[in-house]
C-alpha cells in the first residue's frame, strides 16, 4: 500500500491529511483487531456510517471498542501509519540506505560469528584447563598414595629401630644402674668408715684419751698418686687459675708436668701481688716484680699492685712494657709519682681500668692520663689529696673524656663546685659517680652533675651529711638512676624519697642507712620500684611494721633479694608476717637488735625457704625459735650473736637440720657449752667461718671437736673464751689446715709463745691476754 501511495499528487495527499484518513484507518484497524467481528465488512460500513453521521470531532483510536475491552496502550503506532500513507517521503529508504543497511547487517553477522568463535575458543580453553587440573589432581593423588606407602614402610622400620633402641637402652640402663649402685655403695662404704672413725674419735675424746700423738681422723687417703696430672690439659689449667703467684711458683717445683702447666699463657693473664704481699718475708720487691712482669708481659691483662710499698721506678718501667695491659691497680703504692705514672700510661695505651687511690699524684698525672689513655673507662682518684680542679679540667678535656664511665673521688675534699662543673661539661657519658667520705660536699655539686650528665645510673654519697632535699629533687629527674647510696644524713626527708620513688622507677639498689628523718612513707614510695633488689635502711629508727607492709604490698616485693632493717626498733612480728607472705625472692635479711621480734616472728623466718643469709643478733631468739629456724635447710650464713636464751638443746636441733651451713656467729651466747659445739661439729662439716667470742663455757674440748671434723674452717674467733689454752692451738694446727684468720683476744690461758708459733701456719692471728672487758658481761 505504501508503494501504491507513493505517486499520489500533493493535493490528494493534503485531502487525506485534512480528512484524517490515518486516524480513521487507525480506529478501524484497532477495532477489528480487538473486537474481531464475524462480518468485518458490515462492521466497517457501520462504523463509517457512524462517523458520517457524527463527524470527525469525536474520532479516537479506541472509539470502536467496547468499554470492557479497551486496551491501555495503542496497538498501531503513528510511525507505521506515516509509512503506510507515505506522508513523509524522507522516511522511504534510498538505495544508499539499503547499501548501508546491508553492510551493517553483514557486519553484525561477522560480529556474531566472531563472538561465537571466541566463545568456542574460550570454552575449549576452559575444558583444557579443567582437564589439566584433573590431571594435576591425579598426579598429586598418586604422589600422596606413593608417599603414604613409603611412610607405612618407614613407620614399620622406625618401630623396628625403636624396639632395637629400647632393648639397647634397657641394657645400657642396666649397666648404668649397676655402675651407679657400685659408686653409691663405695661412697656409702667410705662414708660409713668415716662416720665410724668420727664416732670413735668423739668417744675417745669423751673418755679423755690422749690424742696429741695420733693423727686426726680423715687426714690423708694413703695414696701417693698425682690426680692433677691425669686430668685433661684445660681442666688442669682451670684448677691452677685459682692459685696466686706464690702458689704457682711453688707448684712449678713439684714435678715436670706441673712446671709445664705453670707456663700456660692463661695463668699469666692476671697477676695479683696484693694477695702475696704478706706471705713474702720482705714483701714484693722490684727484683721479684720485674722478673715476673718480664715473663708475663705478652699475656698480662690484669695487674694488681695494691699496697705494694716497696716497689720503685724499675717495676713501673716493667709495667709500661706490658702493652696488652687493660686493668691496673696502683692504689696505696707509695713509690708511684707523676713521672713514673707518665711512663706507665705512655706504654700502656689501651688501659680501660686505672686505680690510683691513696696516692700522692698531682694534676700532672691527670694531664698524662688525659694525653695517653684514650680508651679509659674506669678511674679511681679516691683519697688523692694533691690534685686540684685544674686536674679535673685536664681530665674532662682529654682524649678519654667521652669514654669515661666510672669516676671515684671519695675523700677528695679539695675539689670545689668548679671542678664538678668541669667534669659535667667534659664527661657527659659518665654513668657512675662515687663521692664517699666527702663531708664538705654541697647540693650545688650534685645538681651540676645531674643536670649535664644524664646517663648517671649509680651515685654513692656515703658520709655526705650536707646534702639536702634540693639535690635529690634535681636528681629525681634522672630516670636512669639505678643505684643510690647515702648514710648519716639528717637533712633528707620523706618528700624527696616520694619524688624518687615516683620518677626513678628503675631503682635497684637503695642504701639509706642512718637517715633519721625517713619514715614509713619512704618505704611506701619505694614499693613502686618493680626492679628493686637491695634495700638497706639500717638505723632508720622511725621505720615500723606499717612501712614494711607498704613495701611488701607493692611491685617491689616480687624481686626484693636483700633487706637490712638493723636497729629499726619499731619493727616487730607483723613485718615478719608480711615478708613471709610476699617476699618469695628474699635471700638476705638483717633484723639485728629489732627487739620487738619474738620467737613467733623468727619461726616465720624459718618458713621463707629462699633465705640464704640471716642476722637476728640481739633479737628474742630462744631454743624454740632456733629449732623452727632450722626448717630452712638452705641457710648458709646465720648470725645469732647476743642471743642469751639459746642453749645446747636449741643449737643441737638447728645443726641437725641445717647441715650445709657455712658461716655461723654464736658470739656472746653464754649458755653454750662443749656439748653444743660437739653437735655442731658432728652435723655441720662445711663450716668455713665460726665466731665463738664471748662463749665463756667453751673449752679445749670444743676446739678438738672442730679441728677433727671441720677441715674447711678458714676463720675462727674465740676471743673471750677464757678456758681455752695452748692445747687448743695444737689441735687447730693439726686439723684446720685451711685456717686463714684466728682471733684470740682476752684469752688469758693462751701464752704469747703459742700464739707466735701459730702465726707460721695462719696468715692473720690477733692475740692478747688482757683482762676481759666489762661489756662481755662475765
VEXNU-240021 format. One line per 5 residues: number of its first residue (from 1); their letters; for each residue x, y, z of C-alpha. Coordinates in steps of 0.25 Angstrom, whole numbers, plus 5000, padded with zeros to 4 digits. Example, Ala and Ser with C-alpha at 12.3 -4.5 7.8 and 13.67 -1.06 7.14 Angstrom:
REM VEXNU-240021
1> as> 5049 4982 5031 | 5055 4996 5029 $
//
This chain:
REM VEXNU-240021
1> xxxxx> 5000 5000 5000 | 5012 5009 5003 | 5017 5007 4989 | 5003 5010 4983 | 5002 5023 4990 $
6> xxxxx> 5016 5028 4987 | 5012 5034 4974 | 5000 5042 4979 | 4998 5056 4975 | 5001 5066 4987 $
11> xxxxx> 4986 5071 4986 | 4981 5057 4989 | 4991 5055 5000 | 4986 5068 5006 | 4972 5063 5005 $
16> xxxxx> 4975 5050 5012 | 4982 5058 5023 | 4971 5068 5025 | 4960 5058 5026 | 4969 5050 5036 $
21> xxxxx> 4969 5037 5028 | 4981 5031 5036 | 4973 5033 5049 | 4961 5027 5043 | 4969 5015 5038 $
26> xxxxx> 4975 5014 5052 | 4962 5014 5059 | 4956 5003 5049 | 4969 4995 5050 | 4969 4995 5065 $
31> xxxxx> 4954 4992 5066 | 4956 4980 5056 | 4968 4975 5064 | 4961 4975 5078 | 4946 4973 5075 $
36> xxxxx> 4949 4962 5064 | 4935 4963 5057 | 4929 4951 5049 | 4925 4960 5038 | 4937 4970 5037 $
41> xxxxx> 4931 4977 5025 | 4918 4980 5031 | 4926 4985 5044 | 4934 4995 5035 | 4922 5000 5028 $
46> xxxxx> 4914 5002 5041 | 4926 5010 5047 | 4928 5018 5035 | 4913 5022 5035 | 4915 5025 5050 $
51> xxxxx> 4926 5035 5046 | 4918 5041 5035 | 4906 5044 5044 | 4914 5049 5056 | 4926 5055 5049 $
56> xxxxx> 4941 5054 5052 | 4940 5062 5065 | 4939 5050 5073 | 4949 5042 5066 | 4958 5034 5075 $
61> xxxxx> 4967 5022 5073 | 4959 5013 5083 | 4945 5018 5080 | 4940 5005 5072 | 4944 4996 5084 $
66> xxxxx> 4934 4993 5095 | 4938 4999 5109 | 4941 4986 5116 | 4951 4982 5104 | 4958 4995 5102 $
71> xxxxx> 4974 4993 5103 | 4982 5003 5111 | 4992 5005 5100 | 4991 5007 5085 | 4993 4995 5076 $
76> xxxxx> 4997 5003 5063 | 5008 5013 5064 | 5008 5026 5057 | 5021 5023 5050 | 5015 5011 5044 $
81> xxxxx> 5003 5020 5039 | 5012 5030 5033 | 5020 5019 5026 | 5007 5014 5020 | 5001 5027 5015 $
86> xxxxx> 5014 5032 5011 | 5012 5046 5017 | 5028 5047 5020 | 5035 5044 5007 | 5048 5045 5014 $
91> xxxxx> 5045 5032 5022 | 5045 5024 5009 | 5059 5017 5009 | 5068 5021 4998 | 5078 5011 4990 $
96> xxxxx> 5089 5017 4999 | 5081 5014 5011 | 5079 5000 5006 | 5094 4998 5004 | 5097 5003 5018 $
101> xxxxx> 5087 4994 5024 | 5093 4982 5016 | 5107 4986 5021 | 5102 4987 5035 | 5095 4974 5034 $
106> xxxxx> 5107 4967 5029 | 5116 4974 5040 | 5106 4969 5050 | 5107 4955 5045 | 5122 4955 5045 $
111> xxxxx> 5122 4960 5059 | 5112 4949 5063 | 5121 4939 5056 | 5134 4944 5063 | 5127 4945 5076 $
116> xxxxx> 5123 4931 5075 | 5136 4926 5070 | 5143 4934 5082 | 5133 4927 5092 | 5136 4914 5086 $
121> xxxxx> 5151 4916 5087 | 5149 4920 5102 | 5141 4908 5105 | 5151 4899 5099 | 5162 4906 5107 $
126> xxxxx> 5154 4904 5120 | 5152 4890 5116 | 5167 4889 5114 | 5169 4896 5128 | 5159 4887 5135 $
131> xxxxx> 5166 4875 5128 | 5180 4879 5133 | 5174 4882 5147 | 5169 4868 5147 | 5182 4862 5142 $
136> xxxxx> 5190 4870 5153 | 5180 4865 5164 | 5182 4851 5159 | 5197 4853 5159 | 5196 4859 5173 $
141> xxxxx> 5187 4847 5178 | 5197 4837 5172 | 5209 4844 5179 | 5201 4845 5192 | 5198 4830 5191 $
146> xxxxx> 5212 4826 5188 | 5217 4835 5200 | 5206 4828 5209 | 5212 4815 5204 | 5226 4819 5207 $
151> xxxxx> 5222 4825 5221 | 5216 4812 5225 | 5229 4805 5221 | 5237 4816 5229 | 5228 4814 5241 $
156> xxxxx> 5230 4800 5241 | 5245 4802 5240 | 5244 4812 5251 | 5236 4803 5260 | 5247 4792 5258 $
161> xxxxx> 5258 4802 5261 | 5251 4807 5273 | 5250 4793 5278 | 5264 4791 5276 | 5268 4804 5283 $
166> xxxxx> 5259 4801 5294 | 5266 4788 5296 | 5279 4795 5295 | 5274 4806 5305 | 5270 4795 5315 $
171> xxxxx> 5284 4788 5314 | 5291 4802 5316 | 5282 4806 5327 | 5284 4793 5334 | 5299 4795 5333 $
176> xxxxx> 5297 4809 5337 | 5289 4805 5349 | 5300 4795 5353 | 5311 4805 5352 | 5303 4815 5360 $
181> xxxxx> 5300 4805 5370 | 5315 4801 5371 | 5318 4816 5372 | 5308 4819 5383 | 5312 4806 5390 $
186> xxxxx> 5326 4810 5390 | 5323 4825 5395 | 5313 4819 5405 | 5325 4810 5410 | 5335 4821 5411 $
191> xxxxx> 5324 4830 5418 | 5321 4819 5428 | 5336 4817 5430 | 5338 4832 5432 | 5325 4832 5442 $
196> xxxxx> 5331 4821 5449 | 5344 4828 5451 | 5337 4840 5455 | 5329 4833 5465 | 5341 4826 5471 $
201> xxxxx> 5349 4839 5471 | 5338 4846 5479 | 5337 4834 5488 | 5352 4834 5491 | 5351 4849 5494 $
206> xxxxx> 5339 4847 5503 | 5347 4836 5510 | 5359 4846 5512 | 5369 4838 5504 | 5382 4845 5499 $
211> xxxxx> 5380 4850 5484 | 5392 4858 5483 | 5402 4848 5477 | 5391 4842 5468 | 5387 4847 5454 $
216> xxxxx> 5374 4853 5454 | 5364 4845 5446 | 5361 4847 5432 | 5375 4853 5429 | 5381 4846 5416 $
221> xxxxx> 5376 4835 5408 | 5389 4827 5408 | 5390 4829 5393 | 5402 4836 5386 | 5396 4838 5373 $
226> xxxxx> 5396 4851 5365 | 5382 4852 5361 | 5384 4866 5354 | 5394 4860 5344 | 5383 4851 5339 $
231> xxxxx> 5373 4862 5336 | 5371 4868 5323 | 5380 4880 5320 | 5369 4890 5320 | 5363 4885 5333 $
236> xxxxx> 5377 4885 5340 | 5379 4899 5335 | 5366 4904 5340 | 5369 4898 5354 | 5383 4905 5354 $
241> xxxxx> 5376 4918 5350 | 5370 4919 5365 | 5384 4920 5370 | 5392 4933 5373 | 5406 4936 5368 $
246> xxxxx> 5413 4930 5380 | 5405 4917 5379 | 5408 4915 5364 | 5423 4917 5367 | 5422 4906 5378 $
251> xxxxx> 5415 4897 5368 | 5425 4899 5358 | 5435 4892 5367 | 5426 4879 5369 | 5429 4872 5356 $
256> xxxxx> 5432 4874 5341 | 5417 4873 5337 | 5413 4883 5347 | 5425 4892 5343 | 5419 4891 5329 $
261> xxxxx> 5405 4894 5334 | 5410 4907 5341 | 5416 4912 5328 | 5402 4913 5321 | 5398 4927 5316 $
266> xxxxx> 5385 4927 5323 | 5391 4927 5337 | 5399 4939 5334 | 5388 4948 5328 | 5385 4952 5343 $
271> xxxxx> 5395 4955 5354 | 5391 4960 5368 | 5403 4964 5376 | 5394 4969 5387 | 5390 4955 5392 $
276> xxxxx> 5404 4950 5393 | 5409 4963 5399 | 5408 4958 5414 | 5413 4944 5410 | 5427 4948 5406 $
281> xxxxx> 5437 4952 5416 | 5441 4965 5411 | 5428 4968 5403 | 5428 4969 5388 | 5441 4975 5383 $
286> xxxxx> 5446 4981 5370 | 5454 4968 5367 | 5442 4959 5369 | 5432 4968 5361 | 5441 4971 5349 $
291> xxxxx> 5445 4957 5347 | 5430 4952 5347 | 5426 4964 5339 | 5436 4962 5328 | 5432 4947 5327 $
296> xxxxx> 5417 4951 5326 | 5417 4964 5318 | 5412 4958 5305 | 5400 4952 5312 | 5397 4961 5324 $
301> xxxxx> 5383 4968 5324 | 5380 4970 5339 | 5391 4975 5349 | 5388 4978 5364 | 5400 4985 5371 $
306> xxxxx> 5391 4990 5383 | 5399 4993 5396 | 5412 4989 5390 | 5420 4999 5397 | 5434 4994 5393 $
311> xxxxx> 5432 4996 5378 | 5440 5007 5371 | 5443 5012 5357 | 5449 4999 5351 | 5436 4992 5354 $
316> xxxxx> 5427 5003 5348 | 5436 5003 5335 | 5434 4988 5334 | 5419 4991 5335 | 5420 5000 5324 $
321> xxxxx> 5425 4989 5315 | 5412 4981 5317 | 5406 4986 5304 | 5393 4978 5306 | 5390 4983 5320 $
326> xxxxx> 5376 4987 5322 | 5373 4987 5337 | 5384 4993 5346 | 5382 4996 5361 | 5393 5005 5367 $
331> xxxxx> 5385 5009 5380 | 5393 5011 5392 | 5406 5010 5385 | 5415 5020 5392 | 5426 5018 5381 $
336> xxxxx> 5418 5024 5370 | 5419 5039 5366 | 5415 5047 5354 | 5428 5044 5346 | 5426 5028 5348 $
341> xxxxx> 5411 5029 5345 | 5414 5037 5332 | 5424 5025 5328 | 5413 5015 5331 | 5401 5021 5323 $
346> xxxxx> 5411 5025 5312 | 5414 5010 5310 | 5400 5004 5313 | 5391 5012 5304 | 5380 5002 5304 $
351> xxxxx> 5377 5003 5319 | 5362 5002 5322 | 5362 5002 5337 | 5372 5010 5345 | 5372 5011 5361 $
356> xxxxx> 5382 5021 5367 | 5374 5023 5380 | 5382 5027 5393 | 5394 5032 5385 | 5401 5046 5384 $
361> xxxxx> 5399 5049 5370 | 5396 5063 5365 | 5390 5070 5353 | 5402 5066 5345 | 5397 5051 5346 $
366> xxxxx> 5383 5055 5341 | 5389 5062 5329 | 5397 5050 5325 | 5385 5041 5327 | 5377 5051 5318 $
371> xxxxx> 5388 5051 5307 | 5391 5036 5306 | 5379 5028 5312 | 5369 5029 5300 | 5361 5017 5304 $
376> xxxxx> 5360 5019 5319 | 5346 5016 5325 | 5349 5014 5340 | 5357 5023 5348 | 5358 5024 5363 $
381> xxxxx> 5364 5036 5370 | 5359 5033 5384 | 5367 5040 5395 | 5377 5046 5386 | 5378 5060 5393 $
386> xxxxx> 5388 5067 5384 | 5381 5069 5370 | 5372 5081 5368 | 5361 5086 5360 | 5371 5088 5349 $
391> xxxxx> 5374 5073 5348 | 5359 5071 5346 | 5359 5081 5335 | 5371 5073 5328 | 5363 5060 5330 $
396> xxxxx> 5350 5066 5324 | 5356 5072 5312 | 5365 5060 5309 | 5364 5049 5299 | 5357 5039 5309 $
401> xxxxx> 5346 5049 5313 | 5335 5043 5304 | 5338 5029 5308 | 5340 5031 5323 | 5328 5024 5330 $
406> xxxxx> 5333 5022 5345 | 5339 5032 5354 | 5342 5031 5369 | 5346 5044 5376 | 5343 5039 5390 $
411> xxxxx> 5350 5047 5401 | 5356 5058 5391 | 5352 5069 5400 | 5360 5079 5391 | 5350 5079 5380 $
416> xxxxx> 5341 5091 5379 | 5328 5092 5371 | 5336 5098 5359 | 5343 5084 5358 | 5330 5077 5357 $
421> xxxxx> 5326 5088 5346 | 5338 5084 5338 | 5334 5069 5339 | 5320 5071 5336 | 5323 5079 5323 $
426> xxxxx> 5334 5070 5318 | 5329 5056 5322 | 5314 5055 5318 | 5315 5040 5317 | 5319 5037 5331 $
431> xxxxx> 5310 5027 5338 | 5315 5024 5352 | 5320 5035 5362 | 5326 5031 5375 | 5328 5043 5385 $
436> xxxxx> 5328 5035 5398 | 5334 5041 5411 | 5332 5055 5406 | 5327 5063 5418 | 5328 5077 5410 $
441> xxxxx> 5320 5072 5398 | 5309 5082 5395 | 5296 5081 5387 | 5302 5090 5377 | 5312 5079 5373 $
446> xxxxx> 5301 5069 5371 | 5292 5078 5364 | 5303 5082 5354 | 5306 5067 5351 | 5292 5062 5349 $
451> xxxxx> 5288 5074 5340 | 5299 5071 5330 | 5302 5056 5332 | 5288 5050 5328 | 5293 5036 5327 $
456> xxxxx> 5297 5034 5342 | 5291 5021 5348 | 5300 5020 5360 | 5302 5031 5371 | 5309 5028 5384 $
461> xxxxx> 5309 5039 5395 | 5313 5031 5408 | 5318 5041 5418 | 5312 5053 5412 | 5304 5060 5423 $
466> xxxxx> 5301 5073 5416 | 5293 5068 5404 | 5278 5073 5405 | 5265 5071 5398 | 5269 5081 5387 $
471> xxxxx> 5280 5072 5382 | 5270 5060 5381 | 5259 5068 5375 | 5269 5070 5363 | 5274 5056 5364 $
476> xxxxx> 5259 5051 5362 | 5259 5056 5348 | 5269 5045 5344 | 5260 5034 5341 | 5273 5025 5338 $
481> xxxxx> 5276 5024 5353 | 5278 5010 5358 | 5288 5011 5370 | 5287 5021 5381 | 5295 5021 5394 $
486> xxxxx> 5295 5030 5405 | 5297 5029 5420 | 5298 5038 5433 | 5289 5049 5427 | 5279 5056 5435 $
491> xxxxx> 5274 5066 5425 | 5268 5058 5415 | 5253 5055 5417 | 5241 5047 5412 | 5237 5057 5402 $
496> xxxxx> 5250 5055 5394 | 5248 5040 5395 | 5234 5041 5390 | 5239 5048 5377 | 5250 5038 5375 $
501> xxxxx> 5240 5026 5376 | 5230 5033 5367 | 5240 5037 5356 | 5252 5027 5357 | 5245 5014 5355 $
506> xxxxx> 5257 5007 5351 | 5264 5007 5364 | 5270 4994 5368 | 5280 4997 5380 | 5276 5007 5391 $
511> xxxxx> 5285 5009 5403 | 5279 5020 5413 | 5286 5016 5426 | 5285 5025 5438 | 5275 5035 5431 $
516> xxxxx> 5267 5039 5444 | 5256 5047 5437 | 5252 5036 5428 | 5239 5029 5432 | 5229 5018 5427 $
521> xxxxx> 5226 5028 5415 | 5239 5025 5409 | 5237 5010 5408 | 5223 5013 5402 | 5229 5021 5392 $
526> xxxxx> 5240 5011 5388 | 5229 5000 5387 | 5226 5005 5373 | 5240 5001 5368 | 5238 4988 5362 $
531> xxxxx> 5252 4985 5360 | 5257 4988 5374 | 5267 4977 5378 | 5274 4982 5390 | 5269 4992 5401 $
536> xxxxx> 5277 4996 5413 | 5270 5005 5423 | 5278 5001 5435 | 5277 5011 5447 | 5265 5018 5442 $
541> xxxxx> 5258 5017 5455 | 5245 5023 5450 | 5242 5011 5441 | 5231 5002 5447 | 5223 4990 5443 $
546> xxxxx> 5214 4999 5434 | 5225 5003 5426 | 5229 4988 5423 | 5215 4985 5420 | 5214 4996 5410 $
551> xxxxx> 5227 4991 5403 | 5222 4977 5402 | 5209 4981 5396 | 5215 4988 5384 | 5222 4982 5372 $
556> xxxxx> 5236 4983 5379 | 5233 4971 5387 | 5234 4961 5376 | 5249 4963 5373 | 5254 4968 5386 $
561> xxxxx> 5266 4960 5390 | 5273 4967 5401 | 5267 4975 5412 | 5274 4981 5424 | 5266 4986 5436 $
566> xxxxx> 5277 4987 5446 | 5273 4995 5459 | 5259 4998 5453 | 5254 4997 5467 | 5239 4999 5463 $
571> xxxxx> 5239 4987 5454 | 5232 4974 5460 | 5225 4961 5457 | 5215 4967 5447 | 5227 4971 5438 $
576> xxxxx> 5232 4957 5438 | 5217 4952 5434 | 5217 4961 5422 | 5231 4957 5418 | 5227 4943 5419 $
581> xxxxx> 5215 4945 5411 | 5220 4953 5399 | 5235 4953 5398 | 5238 4940 5392 | 5251 4944 5386 $
586> xxxxx> 5257 4949 5399 | 5271 4943 5401 | 5278 4952 5411 | 5271 4958 5423 | 5277 4966 5435 $
591> xxxxx> 5268 4970 5447 | 5278 4970 5458 | 5274 4978 5470 | 5260 4978 5466 | 5255 4975 5480 $
596> xxxxx> 5240 4974 5477 | 5242 4962 5468 | 5239 4950 5477 | 5240 4935 5475 | 5227 4935 5467 $
601> xxxxx> 5233 4944 5457 | 5246 4936 5456 | 5238 4923 5453 | 5232 4930 5441 | 5246 4933 5436 $
606> xxxxx> 5249 4919 5436 | 5238 4917 5426 | 5244 4927 5416 | 5251 4916 5408 | 5258 4926 5399 $
611> xxxxx> 5266 4931 5411 | 5281 4928 5410 | 5287 4938 5420 | 5280 4943 5433 | 5285 4952 5444 $
616> xxxxx> 5276 4952 5457 | 5286 4957 5466 | 5280 4963 5479 | 5266 4958 5476 | 5258 4950 5486 $
621> xxxxx> 5262 4937 5480 | 5262 4924 5489 | 5263 4909 5486 | 5249 4908 5481 | 5251 4919 5470 $
626> xxxxx> 5265 4914 5467 | 5259 4900 5465 | 5248 4906 5456 | 5258 4914 5448 | 5265 4900 5445 $
631> xxxxx> 5253 4897 5436 | 5260 4905 5425 | 5271 4895 5421 | 5276 4905 5411 | 5282 4915 5421 $
636> xxxxx> 5297 4917 5418 | 5300 4929 5427 | 5294 4931 5441 | 5297 4942 5452 | 5292 4938 5465 $
641> xxxxx> 5300 4948 5473 | 5296 4952 5487 | 5284 4942 5488 | 5286 4939 5502 | 5274 4929 5503 $
646> xxxxx> 5280 4919 5493 | 5285 4907 5500 | 5291 4894 5495 | 5278 4887 5492 | 5273 4898 5482 $
651> xxxxx> 5287 4898 5475 | 5286 4883 5474 | 5273 4883 5467 | 5277 4895 5458 | 5290 4888 5454 $
656> xxxxx> 5283 4874 5451 | 5274 4881 5441 | 5284 4892 5434 | 5295 4883 5431 | 5300 4891 5419 $
661> xxxxx> 5302 4904 5427 | 5316 4911 5424 | 5316 4923 5433 | 5311 4923 5448 | 5312 4934 5458 $
666> xxxxx> 5310 4930 5472 | 5317 4941 5479 | 5313 4944 5493 | 5303 4933 5494 | 5307 4930 5508 $
671> xxxxx> 5299 4917 5511 | 5306 4909 5501 | 5316 4898 5505 | 5325 4888 5499 | 5312 4879 5496 $
676> xxxxx> 5307 4889 5487 | 5320 4890 5479 | 5321 4875 5478 | 5307 4874 5472 | 5311 4886 5463 $
681> xxxxx> 5324 4879 5458 | 5317 4866 5456 | 5306 4871 5447 | 5312 4884 5440 | 5325 4879 5434 $
686> xxxxx> 5324 4890 5423 | 5327 4901 5433 | 5337 4912 5428 | 5334 4923 5438 | 5331 4922 5452 $
691> xxxxx> 5330 4932 5463 | 5330 4927 5478 | 5335 4940 5484 | 5329 4942 5498 | 5325 4928 5500 $
696> xxxxx> 5331 4926 5513 | 5328 4911 5515 | 5335 4907 5503 | 5348 4899 5506 | 5359 4892 5498 $
701> xxxxx> 5350 4880 5496 | 5341 4888 5487 | 5353 4893 5478 | 5357 4878 5478 | 5343 4874 5472 $
706> xxxxx> 5344 4885 5462 | 5358 4882 5457 | 5355 4867 5456 | 5343 4869 5446 | 5342 4884 5441 $
711> xxxxx> 5354 4883 5431 | 5349 4895 5423 | 5349 4905 5434 | 5356 4918 5430 | 5352 4928 5440 $
716> xxxxx> 5351 4925 5455 | 5348 4935 5467 | 5350 4930 5481 | 5352 4944 5487 | 5348 4944 5502 $
721> xxxxx> 5348 4929 5503 | 5355 4929 5516 | 5356 4913 5517 | 5363 4911 5504 | 5378 4908 5506 $
726> xxxxx> 5391 4905 5497 | 5386 4891 5495 | 5374 4896 5486 | 5384 4903 5477 | 5392 4890 5475 $
731> xxxxx> 5378 4884 5470 | 5376 4895 5461 | 5390 4894 5455 | 5388 4879 5452 | 5373 4879 5448 $
736> xxxxx> 5370 4892 5441 | 5380 4893 5430 | 5372 4904 5423 | 5371 4913 5435 | 5374 4928 5430 $
741> xxxxx> 5369 4936 5441 | 5369 4934 5456 | 5364 4944 5467 | 5369 4941 5481 | 5367 4953 5489 $
746> xxxxx> 5366 4953 5504 | 5370 4938 5505 | 5378 4938 5518 | 5381 4923 5517 | 5388 4924 5503 $
751> xxxxx> 5402 4928 5504 | 5409 4938 5495 | 5419 4927 5490 | 5408 4918 5486 | 5401 4930 5478 $
756> xxxxx> 5414 4933 5471 | 5417 4919 5468 | 5403 4918 5461 | 5406 4930 5453 | 5415 4922 5444 $
761> xxxxx> 5403 4914 5439 | 5391 4924 5440 | 5392 4937 5432 | 5385 4946 5442 | 5386 4944 5457 $
766> xxxxx> 5380 4954 5466 | 5384 4952 5481 | 5385 4958 5495 | 5384 4952 5509 | 5377 4965 5515 $
771> xxxxx> 5366 4964 5524 | 5352 4962 5518 | 5345 4975 5516 | 5333 4978 5525 | 5324 4979 5513 $
776> xxx> 5326 4964 5511 | 5317 4962 5523 | 5324 4951 5530 $
//
